[in-house]
């Protein structure tokens, strides 16, 4: 195994799937654990899942009819915060990979095609689909639903598992193509305006 492939191991699809499913099991008992290091590959991929895990349960909370309006506002602000962190982390992953490729002197020709989705965004989607599988599996285990509900949940788990595996393969193929200069890597800057008082009409309104 080359040094470059070793460096990129934390972004392998099957490793991320196993880890995210383990985190789902753990965090539903302990609560989500925020990583201390937000800049290493492990720290960044955990931050992605931490944000998505937190967002999933905040979105559940604001949809409850018995939650008072001030609580909904509080949750919406937290959703905003974690969405921003999630987007920032996706970008940070792509910047990290870009630096690794440049340090390895991998420079594709100008006519080499560019992937429409970055590794960071695939990792984000992989995290989300692992959460969906966990919660859809819960639906199969409920005691208060009929067999039709469980049958539908099982069918959806099958579809979600296929989507998860597709994303895993797509991530591994993209990383390999980037290593071999068969694809060009490009960082897509988010430039989110809604949380930036310099650019948000709402935040900078007097």
C-alpha positions as a Markdown table, in Angstrom:
| # | Residue | x | y | z |
|---|---|---|---|---|
| 1 | Unk | 0.0 | 0.0 | 0.0 |
| 2 | Unk | 1.4 | 3.4 | -0.9 |
| 3 | Unk | 1.9 | 6.2 | 1.6 |
| 4 | Unk | -0.8 | 8.3 | -0.1 |
| 5 | Unk | -3.4 | 5.5 | 0.1 |
| 6 | Unk | -2.5 | 5.0 | 3.8 |
| 7 | Unk | -3.1 | 8.7 | 4.5 |
| 8 | Unk | -6.5 | 8.5 | 2.8 |
| 9 | Unk | -7.7 | 5.4 | 4.7 |
| 10 | Unk | -9.9 | 7.3 | 7.1 |
| 11 | Unk | -12.1 | 8.2 | 4.1 |
| 12 | Unk | -12.7 | 4.7 | 2.9 |
| 13 | Unk | -16.4 | 4.0 | 2.5 |
| 14 | Unk | -16.6 | 0.6 | 4.4 |
| 15 | Unk | -14.7 | 2.0 | 7.4 |
| 16 | Unk | -17.0 | 5.1 | 7.6 |
| 17 | Unk | -20.1 | 2.9 | 7.3 |
| 18 | Unk | -19.0 | 0.6 | 10.2 |
| 19 | Unk | -18.0 | 3.6 | 12.3 |
| 20 | Unk | -21.1 | 5.6 | 11.7 |
| 21 | Unk | -23.3 | 2.6 | 12.6 |
| 22 | Unk | -21.3 | 2.0 | 15.7 |
| 23 | Unk | -21.6 | 5.7 | 16.7 |
| 24 | Unk | -25.4 | 5.5 | 16.1 |
| 25 | Unk | -25.6 | 2.6 | 18.6 |
| 26 | Unk | -23.4 | 4.3 | 21.1 |
| 27 | Unk | -24.9 | 7.8 | 20.9 |
| 28 | Unk | -28.5 | 6.7 | 21.2 |
| 29 | Unk | -27.5 | 5.5 | 24.7 |
| 30 | Unk | -25.0 | 8.1 | 25.7 |
| 31 | Unk | -25.9 | 11.2 | 23.7 |
| 32 | Unk | -23.7 | 12.5 | 20.8 |
| 33 | Unk | -20.0 | 13.0 | 21.6 |
| 34 | Unk | -18.3 | 16.0 | 20.0 |
| 35 | Unk | -14.7 | 15.3 | 18.9 |
| 36 | Unk | -11.9 | 17.3 | 20.6 |
| 37 | Unk | -10.0 | 17.5 | 17.3 |
| 38 | Unk | -11.9 | 19.0 | 14.4 |
| 39 | Unk | -9.1 | 19.1 | 11.9 |
| 40 | Unk | -7.8 | 15.5 | 11.6 |
| 41 | Unk | -9.5 | 13.1 | 9.1 |
| 42 | Unk | -11.0 | 11.2 | 12.0 |
| 43 | Unk | -12.1 | 14.4 | 13.8 |
| 44 | Unk | -13.6 | 15.9 | 10.6 |
| 45 | Unk | -15.6 | 12.7 | 9.8 |
| 46 | Unk | -16.8 | 12.4 | 13.4 |
| 47 | Unk | -17.8 | 16.1 | 13.3 |
| 48 | Unk | -19.9 | 15.5 | 10.2 |
| 49 | Unk | -21.8 | 12.7 | 12.0 |
| 50 | Unk | -22.0 | 14.6 | 15.2 |
| 51 | Unk | -23.7 | 17.5 | 13.3 |
| 52 | Unk | -26.1 | 15.2 | 11.4 |
| 53 | Unk | -27.0 | 13.2 | 14.5 |
| 54 | Unk | -27.8 | 16.4 | 16.4 |
| 55 | Unk | -29.7 | 17.9 | 13.5 |
| 56 | Unk | -31.8 | 14.7 | 13.1 |
| 57 | Unk | -33.0 | 14.9 | 16.7 |
| 58 | Unk | -33.5 | 18.7 | 16.7 |
| 59 | Unk | -35.7 | 18.3 | 13.6 |
| 60 | Unk | -37.7 | 15.7 | 15.4 |
| 61 | Unk | -38.1 | 18.0 | 18.4 |
| 62 | Unk | -39.4 | 21.0 | 16.4 |
| 63 | Unk | -42.1 | 18.9 | 14.8 |
| 64 | Unk | -43.7 | 17.9 | 18.1 |
| 65 | Unk | -47.0 | 19.6 | 18.6 |
| 66 | Unk | -46.5 | 19.9 | 22.4 |
| 67 | Unk | -43.3 | 21.9 | 22.2 |
| 68 | Unk | -43.7 | 25.6 | 23.2 |
| 69 | Unk | -42.9 | 28.3 | 20.7 |
| 70 | Unk | -39.7 | 29.6 | 22.6 |
| 71 | Unk | -38.3 | 26.0 | 22.5 |
| 72 | Unk | -39.0 | 25.8 | 18.8 |
| 73 | Unk | -37.1 | 29.0 | 18.2 |
| 74 | Unk | -34.2 | 27.7 | 20.3 |
| 75 | Unk | -34.1 | 24.5 | 18.3 |
| 76 | Unk | -34.3 | 26.4 | 15.0 |
| 77 | Unk | -31.2 | 28.5 | 16.0 |
| 78 | Unk | -29.3 | 25.3 | 17.0 |
| 79 | Unk | -30.3 | 23.8 | 13.6 |
| 80 | Unk | -28.8 | 26.8 | 11.9 |
| 81 | Unk | -25.6 | 26.5 | 14.0 |
| 82 | Unk | -25.1 | 22.8 | 13.3 |
| 83 | Unk | -25.9 | 23.2 | 9.6 |
| 84 | Unk | -23.3 | 25.8 | 9.3 |
| 85 | Unk | -20.7 | 23.6 | 11.1 |
| 86 | Unk | -21.7 | 20.7 | 8.9 |
| 87 | Unk | -21.2 | 22.7 | 5.7 |
| 88 | Unk | -17.9 | 24.1 | 7.1 |
| 89 | Unk | -16.6 | 20.6 | 7.8 |
| 90 | Unk | -17.5 | 19.3 | 4.4 |
| 91 | Unk | -15.4 | 22.1 | 2.9 |
| 92 | Unk | -12.6 | 21.4 | 5.4 |
| 93 | Unk | -12.5 | 17.8 | 4.3 |
| 94 | Unk | -12.2 | 18.8 | 0.7 |
| 95 | Unk | -9.4 | 21.3 | 1.6 |
| 96 | Unk | -7.5 | 18.7 | 3.5 |
| 97 | Unk | -7.7 | 16.2 | 0.6 |
| 98 | Unk | -6.7 | 19.0 | -1.8 |
| 99 | Unk | -3.6 | 19.7 | 0.3 |
| 100 | Unk | -2.7 | 16.0 | 0.4 |
| 101 | Unk | -2.9 | 15.7 | -3.4 |
| 102 | Unk | -0.8 | 18.8 | -3.9 |
| 103 | Unk | 1.8 | 17.6 | -1.5 |
| 104 | Unk | 1.9 | 14.3 | -3.4 |
| 105 | Unk | 2.5 | 16.3 | -6.6 |
| 106 | Unk | -0.6 | 14.9 | -8.2 |
| 107 | Unk | -1.6 | 17.4 | -10.9 |
| 108 | Unk | -4.1 | 16.1 | -13.5 |
| 109 | Unk | -4.1 | 17.5 | -17.0 |
| 110 | Unk | -6.3 | 20.5 | -17.7 |
| 111 | Unk | -8.7 | 18.4 | -19.8 |
| 112 | Unk | -9.2 | 15.7 | -17.1 |
| 113 | Unk | -12.9 | 15.8 | -16.0 |
| 114 | Unk | -14.0 | 17.0 | -12.6 |
| 115 | Unk | -16.4 | 15.1 | -10.4 |
| 116 | Unk | -19.7 | 16.8 | -9.8 |
| 117 | Unk | -19.6 | 15.9 | -6.1 |
| 118 | Unk | -16.7 | 16.2 | -3.8 |
| 119 | Unk | -15.5 | 13.6 | -1.3 |
| 120 | Unk | -16.7 | 15.8 | 1.6 |
| 121 | Unk | -20.2 | 15.9 | 0.3 |
| 122 | Unk | -20.3 | 12.1 | -0.3 |
| 123 | Unk | -19.2 | 11.6 | 3.3 |
| 124 | Unk | -21.9 | 13.9 | 4.5 |
| 125 | Unk | -24.6 | 11.9 | 2.5 |
| 126 | Unk | -23.1 | 8.6 | 3.8 |
| 127 | Unk | -23.5 | 9.8 | 7.4 |
| 128 | Unk | -27.1 | 10.8 | 6.8 |
| 129 | Unk | -28.1 | 7.5 | 5.1 |
| 130 | Unk | -26.5 | 5.6 | 8.0 |
| 131 | Unk | -28.8 | 7.6 | 10.4 |
| 132 | Unk | -31.8 | 6.8 | 8.2 |
| 133 | Unk | -31.0 | 3.0 | 8.3 |
| 134 | Unk | -30.7 | 3.1 | 12.1 |
| 135 | Unk | -34.0 | 4.8 | 12.6 |
| 136 | Unk | -35.8 | 2.7 | 9.9 |
| 137 | Unk | -34.6 | -0.4 | 11.7 |
| 138 | Unk | -36.1 | 0.9 | 14.9 |
| 139 | Unk | -39.5 | 1.0 | 13.0 |
| 140 | Unk | -39.2 | -2.7 | 12.4 |
| 141 | Unk | -38.8 | -3.4 | 16.1 |
| 142 | Unk | -41.8 | -1.4 | 17.3 |
| 143 | Unk | -44.4 | -3.3 | 19.3 |
| 144 | Unk | -47.2 | -0.8 | 18.7 |
| 145 | Unk | -47.4 | -1.1 | 14.9 |
| 146 | Unk | -49.0 | -3.7 | 12.6 |
| 147 | Unk | -47.1 | -6.1 | 10.3 |
| 148 | Unk | -47.7 | -3.9 | 7.2 |
| 149 | Unk | -45.8 | -1.1 | 8.9 |
| 150 | Unk | -42.9 | -3.4 | 9.7 |
| 151 | Unk | -43.0 | -4.8 | 6.2 |
| 152 | Unk | -42.7 | -1.3 | 4.7 |
| 153 | Unk | -39.9 | -0.4 | 7.1 |
| 154 | Unk | -38.0 | -3.6 | 6.1 |
| 155 | Unk | -38.4 | -2.7 | 2.4 |
| 156 | Unk | -37.1 | 0.8 | 3.0 |
| 157 | Unk | -34.1 | -0.5 | 4.9 |
| 158 | Unk | -33.2 | -2.6 | 1.9 |
| 159 | Unk | -33.4 | 0.4 | -0.4 |
| 160 | Unk | -31.4 | 2.6 | 2.0 |
| 161 | Unk | -28.8 | -0.1 | 2.4 |
| 162 | Unk | -28.4 | -0.2 | -1.3 |
| 163 | Unk | -28.0 | 3.6 | -1.5 |
| 164 | Unk | -25.5 | 3.5 | 1.4 |
| 165 | Unk | -23.4 | 0.9 | -0.5 |
| 166 | Unk | -23.6 | 2.9 | -3.7 |
| 167 | Unk | -22.3 | 6.0 | -1.9 |
| 168 | Unk | -19.5 | 3.9 | -0.3 |
| 169 | Unk | -18.4 | 2.6 | -3.7 |
| 170 | Unk | -18.7 | 6.1 | -5.3 |
| 171 | Unk | -16.5 | 7.6 | -2.6 |
| 172 | Unk | -13.8 | 4.9 | -2.9 |
| 173 | Unk | -13.8 | 5.2 | -6.7 |
| 174 | Unk | -13.5 | 9.0 | -6.5 |
| 175 | Unk | -10.6 | 8.8 | -4.1 |
| 176 | Unk | -8.9 | 6.3 | -6.3 |
| 177 | Unk | -9.5 | 8.5 | -9.4 |
| 178 | Unk | -8.1 | 11.5 | -7.6 |
| 179 | Unk | -5.0 | 9.6 | -6.5 |
| 180 | Unk | -4.4 | 8.4 | -10.1 |
| 181 | Unk | -5.1 | 11.8 | -11.6 |
| 182 | Unk | -8.1 | 10.4 | -13.5 |
| 183 | Unk | -10.3 | 13.1 | -12.0 |
| 184 | Unk | -9.6 | 16.7 | -11.0 |
| 185 | Unk | -10.3 | 17.8 | -7.4 |
| 186 | Unk | -11.9 | 21.1 | -6.9 |
| 187 | Unk | -13.1 | 22.7 | -3.7 |
| 188 | Unk | -16.6 | 24.1 | -3.8 |
| 189 | Unk | -16.8 | 27.0 | -1.5 |
| 190 | Unk | -20.1 | 27.2 | 0.4 |
| 191 | Unk | -20.2 | 31.0 | 1.0 |
| 192 | Unk | -23.3 | 30.6 | 3.1 |
| 193 | Unk | -24.8 | 34.1 | 3.7 |
| 194 | Unk | -27.5 | 33.5 | 6.2 |
| 195 | Unk | -25.2 | 33.2 | 9.2 |
| 196 | Unk | -22.8 | 35.9 | 8.1 |
| 197 | Unk | -23.7 | 39.4 | 9.4 |
| 198 | Unk | -21.5 | 40.9 | 6.6 |
| 199 | Unk | -23.7 | 39.5 | 3.9 |
| 200 | Unk | -27.1 | 38.6 | 5.4 |
| 201 | Unk | -29.7 | 41.3 | 4.8 |
| 202 | Unk | -31.5 | 40.1 | 7.9 |
| 203 | Unk | -28.5 | 40.1 | 10.3 |
| 204 | Unk | -27.2 | 43.4 | 9.2 |
| 205 | Unk | -30.5 | 45.2 | 9.1 |
| 206 | Unk | -30.6 | 48.1 | 11.6 |
